[in-house]
Amino acid sequence: GGGWTVIQRRGQFGNRVFHFYRNWTEYAHGFGNPTDEYWIGNRALHALTAGDDQMALRVV
């Protein structure tokens, strides 16, 4: 362990307004840029959490 995985990032980072009003396909595959506003994608999130290992979710 030790590292962080960013699953969502929202906020104004000196860029234009980035809307999270997306369709199911976009949420399934992910969208945005991890250095700006971002959603990792439901499929990737499932792959990260579907194993037998225990996970901790920290919301900051």
mmCIF file as gemmi writes it, N, C-alpha and C atoms, coordinates in Angstrom:
data_model
loop_
_atom_site.group_PDB
_atom_site.id
_atom_site.type_symbol
_atom_site.label_atom_id
_atom_site.label_alt_id
_atom_site.label_comp_id
_atom_site.label_asym_id
_atom_site.label_entity_id
_atom_site.label_seq_id
_atom_site.pdbx_PDB_ins_code
_atom_site.Cartn_x
_atom_site.Cartn_y
_atom_site.Cartn_z
_atom_site.occupancy
_atom_site.B_iso_or_equiv
_atom_site.pdbx_formal_charge
_atom_site.auth_seq_id
_atom_site.auth_asym_id
_atom_site.pdbx_PDB_model_num
ATOM 1 N N . GLY Axp A 1 ? 0.816 -1.185 0 1 0 ? 1 A 1
ATOM 2 C CA . GLY Axp A 1 ? 0 0 0 1 0 ? 1 A 1
ATOM 3 C C . GLY Axp A 1 ? 0.854 1.24 0 1 0 ? 1 A 1
ATOM 4 N N . GLY Axp A 2 ? 0.245 2.312 0.391 1 0 ? 2 A 1
ATOM 5 C CA . GLY Axp A 2 ? 0.959 3.561 0.551 1 0 ? 2 A 1
ATOM 6 C C . GLY Axp A 2 ? 0.53 4.673 -0.369 1 0 ? 2 A 1
ATOM 7 N N . GLY Axp A 3 ? 0.154 4.361 -1.607 1 0 ? 3 A 1
ATOM 8 C CA . GLY Axp A 3 ? -0.179 5.418 -2.56 1 0 ? 3 A 1
ATOM 9 C C . GLY Axp A 3 ? -1.635 5.835 -2.495 1 0 ? 3 A 1
ATOM 10 N N . TRP Axp A 4 ? -1.926 6.918 -3.167 1 0 ? 4 A 1
ATOM 11 C CA . TRP Axp A 4 ? -3.286 7.428 -3.276 1 0 ? 4 A 1
ATOM 12 C C . TRP Axp A 4 ? -3.794 7.199 -4.684 1 0 ? 4 A 1
ATOM 13 N N . THR Axp A 5 ? -5.049 6.902 -4.823 1 0 ? 5 A 1
ATOM 14 C CA . THR Axp A 5 ? -5.707 6.836 -6.117 1 0 ? 5 A 1
ATOM 15 C C . THR Axp A 5 ? -6.827 7.861 -6.111 1 0 ? 5 A 1
ATOM 16 N N . VAL Axp A 6 ? -6.74 8.835 -6.973 1 0 ? 6 A 1
ATOM 17 C CA . VAL Axp A 6 ? -7.771 9.868 -7.064 1 0 ? 6 A 1
ATOM 18 C C . VAL Axp A 6 ? -8.896 9.332 -7.936 1 0 ? 6 A 1
ATOM 19 N N . ILE Axp A 7 ? -10.099 9.26 -7.363 1 0 ? 7 A 1
ATOM 20 C CA . ILE Axp A 7 ? -11.236 8.775 -8.144 1 0 ? 7 A 1
ATOM 21 C C . ILE Axp A 7 ? -12.09 9.923 -8.661 1 0 ? 7 A 1
ATOM 22 N N . GLN Axp A 8 ? -12.057 11.061 -7.974 1 0 ? 8 A 1
ATOM 23 C CA . GLN Axp A 8 ? -12.806 12.231 -8.427 1 0 ? 8 A 1
ATOM 24 C C . GLN Axp A 8 ? -12.087 13.475 -7.952 1 0 ? 8 A 1
ATOM 25 N N . ARG Axp A 9 ? -12.082 14.485 -8.799 1 0 ? 9 A 1
ATOM 26 C CA . ARG Axp A 9 ? -11.508 15.773 -8.433 1 0 ? 9 A 1
ATOM 27 C C . ARG Axp A 9 ? -12.404 16.845 -9.013 1 0 ? 9 A 1
ATOM 28 N N . ARG Axp A 10 ? -12.875 17.729 -8.148 1 0 ? 10 A 1
ATOM 29 C CA . ARG Axp A 10 ? -13.757 18.813 -8.587 1 0 ? 10 A 1
ATOM 30 C C . ARG Axp A 10 ? -13.282 20.109 -7.976 1 0 ? 10 A 1
ATOM 31 N N . GLY Axp A 11 ? -13.496 21.195 -8.681 1 0 ? 11 A 1
ATOM 32 C CA . GLY Axp A 11 ? -13.152 22.516 -8.183 1 0 ? 11 A 1
ATOM 33 C C . GLY Axp A 11 ? -12.747 23.423 -9.324 1 0 ? 11 A 1
ATOM 34 N N . GLN Axp A 12 ? -12.583 24.674 -9.016 1 0 ? 12 A 1
ATOM 35 C CA . GLN Axp A 12 ? -12.103 25.632 -10.011 1 0 ? 12 A 1
ATOM 36 C C . GLN Axp A 12 ? -10.589 25.721 -9.881 1 0 ? 12 A 1
ATOM 37 N N . PHE Axp A 13 ? -9.899 25.288 -10.901 1 0 ? 13 A 1
ATOM 38 C CA . PHE Axp A 13 ? -8.441 25.259 -10.895 1 0 ? 13 A 1
ATOM 39 C C . PHE Axp A 13 ? -7.895 26.241 -11.924 1 0 ? 13 A 1
ATOM 40 N N . GLY Axp A 14 ? -8.506 27.417 -11.988 1 0 ? 14 A 1
ATOM 41 C CA . GLY Axp A 14 ? -8.074 28.419 -12.944 1 0 ? 14 A 1
ATOM 42 C C . GLY Axp A 14 ? -8.522 28.123 -14.36 1 0 ? 14 A 1
ATOM 43 N N . ASN Axp A 15 ? -9.475 27.218 -14.513 1 0 ? 15 A 1
ATOM 44 C CA . ASN Axp A 15 ? -9.953 26.856 -15.843 1 0 ? 15 A 1
ATOM 45 C C . ASN Axp A 15 ? -11.435 27.18 -15.96 1 0 ? 15 A 1
ATOM 46 N N . ARG Axp A 16 ? -11.975 26.909 -17.129 1 0 ? 16 A 1
ATOM 47 C CA . ARG Axp A 16 ? -13.399 27.145 -17.349 1 0 ? 16 A 1
ATOM 48 C C . ARG Axp A 16 ? -14.22 26.189 -16.485 1 0 ? 16 A 1
ATOM 49 N N . VAL Axp A 17 ? -15.481 26.476 -16.364 1 0 ? 17 A 1
ATOM 50 C CA . VAL Axp A 17 ? -16.382 25.611 -15.6 1 0 ? 17 A 1
ATOM 51 C C . VAL Axp A 17 ? -16.467 24.255 -16.292 1 0 ? 17 A 1
ATOM 52 N N . PHE Axp A 18 ? -16.287 23.203 -15.525 1 0 ? 18 A 1
ATOM 53 C CA . PHE Axp A 18 ? -16.306 21.833 -16.038 1 0 ? 18 A 1
ATOM 54 C C . PHE Axp A 18 ? -17.518 21.146 -15.44 1 0 ? 18 A 1
ATOM 55 N N . HIS Axp A 19 ? -18.443 20.764 -16.27 1 0 ? 19 A 1
ATOM 56 C CA . HIS Axp A 19 ? -19.701 20.194 -15.777 1 0 ? 19 A 1
ATOM 57 C C . HIS Axp A 19 ? -19.628 18.678 -15.674 1 0 ? 19 A 1
ATOM 58 N N . PHE Axp A 20 ? -20.206 18.164 -14.611 1 0 ? 20 A 1
ATOM 59 C CA . PHE Axp A 20 ? -20.289 16.726 -14.395 1 0 ? 20 A 1
ATOM 60 C C . PHE Axp A 20 ? -21.644 16.178 -14.834 1 0 ? 20 A 1
ATOM 61 N N . TYR Axp A 21 ? -22.401 16.945 -15.596 1 0 ? 21 A 1
ATOM 62 C CA . TYR Axp A 21 ? -23.661 16.466 -16.171 1 0 ? 21 A 1
ATOM 63 C C . TYR Axp A 21 ? -23.303 15.635 -17.392 1 0 ? 21 A 1
ATOM 64 N N . ARG Axp A 22 ? -23.163 14.325 -17.201 1 0 ? 22 A 1
ATOM 65 C CA . ARG Axp A 22 ? -22.695 13.42 -18.255 1 0 ? 22 A 1
ATOM 66 C C . ARG Axp A 22 ? -23.662 12.259 -18.413 1 0 ? 22 A 1
ATOM 67 N N . ASN Axp A 23 ? -23.532 11.546 -19.507 1 0 ? 23 A 1
ATOM 68 C CA . ASN Axp A 23 ? -24.365 10.365 -19.7 1 0 ? 23 A 1
ATOM 69 C C . ASN Axp A 23 ? -23.692 9.147 -19.059 1 0 ? 23 A 1
ATOM 70 N N . TRP Axp A 24 ? -24.413 8.013 -19.048 1 0 ? 24 A 1
ATOM 71 C CA . TRP Axp A 24 ? -23.91 6.814 -18.389 1 0 ? 24 A 1
ATOM 72 C C . TRP Axp A 24 ? -22.6 6.333 -18.998 1 0 ? 24 A 1
ATOM 73 N N . THR Axp A 25 ? -22.468 6.384 -20.31 1 0 ? 25 A 1
ATOM 74 C CA . THR Axp A 25 ? -21.249 5.914 -20.972 1 0 ? 25 A 1
ATOM 75 C C . THR Axp A 25 ? -20.036 6.706 -20.506 1 0 ? 25 A 1
ATOM 76 N N . GLU Axp A 26 ? -20.172 8.02 -20.391 1 0 ? 26 A 1
ATOM 77 C CA . GLU Axp A 26 ? -19.051 8.839 -19.925 1 0 ? 26 A 1
ATOM 78 C C . GLU Axp A 26 ? -18.69 8.508 -18.478 1 0 ? 26 A 1
ATOM 79 N N . TYR Axp A 27 ? -19.693 8.298 -17.625 1 0 ? 27 A 1
ATOM 80 C CA . TYR Axp A 27 ? -19.401 7.901 -16.244 1 0 ? 27 A 1
ATOM 81 C C . TYR Axp A 27 ? -18.792 6.507 -16.182 1 0 ? 27 A 1
ATOM 82 N N . ALA Axp A 28 ? -19.181 5.623 -17.07 1 0 ? 28 A 1
ATOM 83 C CA . ALA Axp A 28 ? -18.614 4.27 -17.093 1 0 ? 28 A 1
ATOM 84 C C . ALA Axp A 28 ? -17.138 4.3 -17.469 1 0 ? 28 A 1
ATOM 85 N N . HIS Axp A 29 ? -16.779 5.11 -18.448 1 0 ? 29 A 1
ATOM 86 C CA . HIS Axp A 29 ? -15.403 5.136 -18.957 1 0 ? 29 A 1
ATOM 87 C C . HIS Axp A 29 ? -14.521 6.182 -18.282 1 0 ? 29 A 1
ATOM 88 N N . GLY Axp A 30 ? -15.106 7.176 -17.643 1 0 ? 30 A 1
ATOM 89 C CA . GLY Axp A 30 ? -14.336 8.244 -17.021 1 0 ? 30 A 1
ATOM 90 C C . GLY Axp A 30 ? -14.181 9.428 -17.956 1 0 ? 30 A 1
ATOM 91 N N . PHE Axp A 31 ? -13.851 10.567 -17.37 1 0 ? 31 A 1
ATOM 92 C CA . PHE Axp A 31 ? -13.694 11.783 -18.164 1 0 ? 31 A 1
ATOM 93 C C . PHE Axp A 31 ? -12.863 12.795 -17.391 1 0 ? 31 A 1
ATOM 94 N N . GLY Axp A 32 ? -12.401 13.799 -18.115 1 0 ? 32 A 1
ATOM 95 C CA . GLY Axp A 32 ? -11.618 14.865 -17.508 1 0 ? 32 A 1
ATOM 96 C C . GLY Axp A 32 ? -10.14 14.55 -17.504 1 0 ? 32 A 1
ATOM 97 N N . ASN Axp A 33 ? -9.416 15.329 -16.724 1 0 ? 33 A 1
ATOM 98 C CA . ASN Axp A 33 ? -7.966 15.234 -16.62 1 0 ? 33 A 1
ATOM 99 C C . ASN Axp A 33 ? -7.605 15.147 -15.14 1 0 ? 33 A 1
ATOM 100 N N . PRO Axp A 34 ? -6.835 14.161 -14.713 1 0 ? 34 A 1
ATOM 101 C CA . PRO Axp A 34 ? -6.52 14.016 -13.285 1 0 ? 34 A 1
ATOM 102 C C . PRO Axp A 34 ? -5.861 15.24 -12.652 1 0 ? 34 A 1
ATOM 103 N N . THR Axp A 35 ? -5.254 16.119 -13.446 1 0 ? 35 A 1
ATOM 104 C CA . THR Axp A 35 ? -4.653 17.321 -12.87 1 0 ? 35 A 1
ATOM 105 C C . THR Axp A 35 ? -5.654 18.458 -12.759 1 0 ? 35 A 1
ATOM 106 N N . ASP Axp A 36 ? -6.834 18.298 -13.342 1 0 ? 36 A 1
ATOM 107 C CA . ASP Axp A 36 ? -7.903 19.297 -13.248 1 0 ? 36 A 1
ATOM 108 C C . ASP Axp A 36 ? -9.136 18.608 -12.669 1 0 ? 36 A 1
ATOM 109 N N . GLU Axp A 37 ? -10.27 18.786 -13.304 1 0 ? 37 A 1
ATOM 110 C CA . GLU Axp A 37 ? -11.476 18.101 -12.848 1 0 ? 37 A 1
ATOM 111 C C . GLU Axp A 37 ? -11.559 16.744 -13.539 1 0 ? 37 A 1
ATOM 112 N N . TYR Axp A 38 ? -12.077 15.741 -12.796 1 0 ? 38 A 1
ATOM 113 C CA . TYR Axp A 38 ? -11.829 14.373 -13.232 1 0 ? 38 A 1
ATOM 114 C C . TYR Axp A 38 ? -12.779 13.394 -12.569 1 0 ? 38 A 1
ATOM 115 N N . TRP Axp A 39 ? -13.176 12.364 -13.301 1 0 ? 39 A 1
ATOM 116 C CA . TRP Axp A 39 ? -13.851 11.182 -12.753 1 0 ? 39 A 1
ATOM 117 C C . TRP Axp A 39 ? -13.146 9.967 -13.332 1 0 ? 39 A 1
ATOM 118 N N . ILE Axp A 40 ? -12.675 9.052 -12.476 1 0 ? 40 A 1
ATOM 119 C CA . ILE Axp A 40 ? -11.88 7.901 -12.911 1 0 ? 40 A 1
ATOM 120 C C . ILE Axp A 40 ? -12.673 6.943 -13.802 1 0 ? 40 A 1
ATOM 121 N N . GLY Axp A 41 ? -13.964 6.863 -13.589 1 0 ? 41 A 1
ATOM 122 C CA . GLY Axp A 41 ? -14.815 5.956 -14.367 1 0 ? 41 A 1
ATOM 123 C C . GLY Axp A 41 ? -15.314 4.814 -13.499 1 0 ? 41 A 1
ATOM 124 N N . ASN Axp A 42 ? -16.578 4.463 -13.684 1 0 ? 42 A 1
ATOM 125 C CA . ASN Axp A 42 ? -17.186 3.398 -12.883 1 0 ? 42 A 1
ATOM 126 C C . ASN Axp A 42 ? -16.512 2.053 -13.108 1 0 ? 42 A 1
ATOM 127 N N . ARG Axp A 43 ? -16.107 1.784 -14.337 1 0 ? 43 A 1
ATOM 128 C CA . ARG Axp A 43 ? -15.45 0.496 -14.62 1 0 ? 43 A 1
ATOM 129 C C . ARG Axp A 43 ? -14.104 0.403 -13.914 1 0 ? 43 A 1
ATOM 130 N N . ALA Axp A 44 ? -13.329 1.461 -13.961 1 0 ? 44 A 1
ATOM 131 C CA . ALA Axp A 44 ? -12.029 1.459 -13.28 1 0 ? 44 A 1
ATOM 132 C C . ALA Axp A 44 ? -12.218 1.378 -11.768 1 0 ? 44 A 1
ATOM 133 N N . LEU Axp A 45 ? -13.2 2.099 -11.245 1 0 ? 45 A 1
ATOM 134 C CA . LEU Axp A 45 ? -13.477 2.055 -9.811 1 0 ? 45 A 1
ATOM 135 C C . LEU Axp A 45 ? -13.889 0.648 -9.386 1 0 ? 45 A 1
ATOM 136 N N . HIS Axp A 46 ? -14.698 -0.008 -10.189 1 0 ? 46 A 1
ATOM 137 C CA . HIS Axp A 46 ? -15.086 -1.388 -9.892 1 0 ? 46 A 1
ATOM 138 C C . HIS Axp A 46 ? -13.871 -2.31 -9.909 1 0 ? 46 A 1
ATOM 139 N N . ALA Axp A 47 ? -13.007 -2.147 -10.893 1 0 ? 47 A 1
ATOM 140 C CA . ALA Axp A 47 ? -11.808 -2.991 -10.986 1 0 ? 47 A 1
ATOM 141 C C . ALA Axp A 47 ? -10.903 -2.8 -9.77 1 0 ? 47 A 1
ATOM 142 N N . LEU Axp A 48 ? -10.837 -1.584 -9.253 1 0 ? 48 A 1
ATOM 143 C CA . LEU Axp A 48 ? -9.996 -1.308 -8.083 1 0 ? 48 A 1
ATOM 144 C C . LEU Axp A 48 ? -10.566 -1.896 -6.798 1 0 ? 48 A 1
ATOM 145 N N . THR Axp A 49 ? -11.886 -2.029 -6.726 1 0 ? 49 A 1
ATOM 146 C CA . THR Axp A 49 ? -12.522 -2.4 -5.456 1 0 ? 49 A 1
ATOM 147 C C . THR Axp A 49 ? -13.175 -3.779 -5.457 1 0 ? 49 A 1
ATOM 148 N N . ALA Axp A 50 ? -13.115 -4.515 -6.547 1 0 ? 50 A 1
ATOM 149 C CA . ALA Axp A 50 ? -13.833 -5.786 -6.646 1 0 ? 50 A 1
ATOM 150 C C . ALA Axp A 50 ? -13.07 -6.973 -6.065 1 0 ? 50 A 1
ATOM 151 N N . GLY Axp A 51 ? -11.828 -6.797 -5.68 1 0 ? 51 A 1
ATOM 152 C CA . GLY Axp A 51 ? -11.043 -7.908 -5.166 1 0 ? 51 A 1
ATOM 153 C C . GLY Axp A 51 ? -11.352 -8.232 -3.721 1 0 ? 51 A 1
ATOM 154 N N . ASP Axp A 52 ? -10.604 -9.171 -3.167 1 0 ? 52 A 1
ATOM 155 C CA . ASP Axp A 52 ? -10.792 -9.587 -1.781 1 0 ? 52 A 1
ATOM 156 C C . ASP Axp A 52 ? -10.118 -8.657 -0.775 1 0 ? 52 A 1
ATOM 157 N N . ASP Axp A 53 ? -9.23 -7.788 -1.247 1 0 ? 53 A 1
ATOM 158 C CA . ASP Axp A 53 ? -8.54 -6.866 -0.341 1 0 ? 53 A 1
ATOM 159 C C . ASP Axp A 53 ? -9.521 -5.842 0.221 1 0 ? 53 A 1
ATOM 160 N N . GLN Axp A 54 ? -9.29 -5.454 1.474 1 0 ? 54 A 1
ATOM 161 C CA . GLN Axp A 54 ? -10.108 -4.412 2.075 1 0 ? 54 A 1
ATOM 162 C C . GLN Axp A 54 ? -9.576 -3.058 1.64 1 0 ? 54 A 1
ATOM 163 N N . MET Axp A 55 ? -10.487 -2.124 1.438 1 0 ? 55 A 1
ATOM 164 C CA . MET Axp A 55 ? -10.143 -0.772 1.02 1 0 ? 55 A 1
ATOM 165 C C . MET Axp A 55 ? -10.66 0.211 2.055 1 0 ? 55 A 1
ATOM 166 N N . ALA Axp A 56 ? -10.023 1.363 2.119 1 0 ? 56 A 1
ATOM 167 C CA . ALA Axp A 56 ? -10.51 2.473 2.924 1 0 ? 56 A 1
ATOM 168 C C . ALA Axp A 56 ? -10.748 3.644 1.985 1 0 ? 56 A 1
ATOM 169 N N . LEU Axp A 57 ? -11.883 4.293 2.131 1 0 ? 57 A 1
ATOM 170 C CA . LEU Axp A 57 ? -12.209 5.459 1.322 1 0 ? 57 A 1
ATOM 171 C C . LEU Axp A 57 ? -12.062 6.693 2.189 1 0 ? 57 A 1
ATOM 172 N N . ARG Axp A 58 ? -11.215 7.612 1.762 1 0 ? 58 A 1
ATOM 173 C CA . ARG Axp A 58 ? -11.044 8.88 2.475 1 0 ? 58 A 1
ATOM 174 C C . ARG Axp A 58 ? -11.541 9.998 1.578 1 0 ? 58 A 1
ATOM 175 N N . VAL Axp A 59 ? -12.444 10.778 2.101 1 0 ? 59 A 1
ATOM 176 C CA . VAL Axp A 59 ? -12.974 11.916 1.357 1 0 ? 59 A 1
ATOM 177 C C . VAL Axp A 59 ? -12.346 13.168 1.942 1 0 ? 59 A 1
ATOM 178 N N . VAL Axp A 60 ? -11.584 13.853 1.108 1 0 ? 60 A 1
ATOM 179 C CA . VAL Axp A 60 ? -10.91 15.078 1.566 1 0 ? 60 A 1
ATOM 180 C C . VAL Axp A 60 ? -11.225 16.229 0.658 1 0 ? 60 A 1
